[in-house]
């Protein structure tokens, strides 16, 4: 049996298992989808409501990760490494 020669180092960097979401979030940003979404969905009359782009982008990221409902977005909101990437 061959043992691969890996060396593990200690780091203070934030790590995430959701690295695939970064590429999707980057694509959303490069295509400027937030602007397009906000142009096609009217703003809510409430000052407490989320912008349509925030709601839709978060839902898309959650579904990409395997989420099935809005409650599954909590994992994204709590991932400090993922949030620090933008």
N, C-alpha and C positions, 0 to 999 in steps of 0.2 A: 504494500500500500504506500502510495506517495503522499507525503504531508507537504502541503503548500507552505511556502516560506512567507507568512504574513507577519508584519510587525504592527502592533496596535500602539497608538500614541494617545496620551491624554490631551484633551483640548478643552478650552473654555468656550468654544464656538457653540452656538445653538444648533441642534440637529433635529431633523424631522423625518418621519417615515412617509410623509406626504409630498415627496419631491416632485412627483408627476404633476401635481397641481400648479407648481410654479410655471411650468411650460404653458399650461392652459391659461393661467392668469396673464402671462406675458403676451400670449396670442390675443387675448381679449383686449389688452391695453394697446398693442400695436395696431390692431384693426379699428381702434377707437370705437368699440361697440357700445361703451357706456354713453357716449354722445348720441349715437344713433338711437339707442333704446330710449333715452330721455327725450328725444325729439318726437318719438312716436307714441309715448305714453304721457298723458297729462299729469302735471304735478298735483299732488294731493293738497287739499285745502288745510290740512293739519300741519302744524309746525313740529309735530312729534313723529310724523311718518317718514319712512325710508324713501329715498329716491328710487324710482323704478329700476334703474341700472344697478344699484346696490343690491336690491332684492333679487333680481334675475341673475346677476353674476354670481352671487353667493349660492343660489339654488343650483346653477349649472356646475359650479365647483363641487358642491355637495353630491350631486348625482354622479359626477365623474369619479368620485371617491367611493360610490356605492350607496350613498344615502337615499332614503326613500321618502323622507318628509322634511319639513322645515326644522324639526327638532334635531335632525342629524347635522345641522350646520353648526351646532355648538362646538363640535370637535375642531372645526376650522377656526372659529373665533378664539379658542383657547390655545391654539398652536403658536407659541411665541416665535419660533423659528420661521414659520411660514409667513407670519404677519410682518416680520422684519425684512422680508425680501423685496418689498416694493419701495 
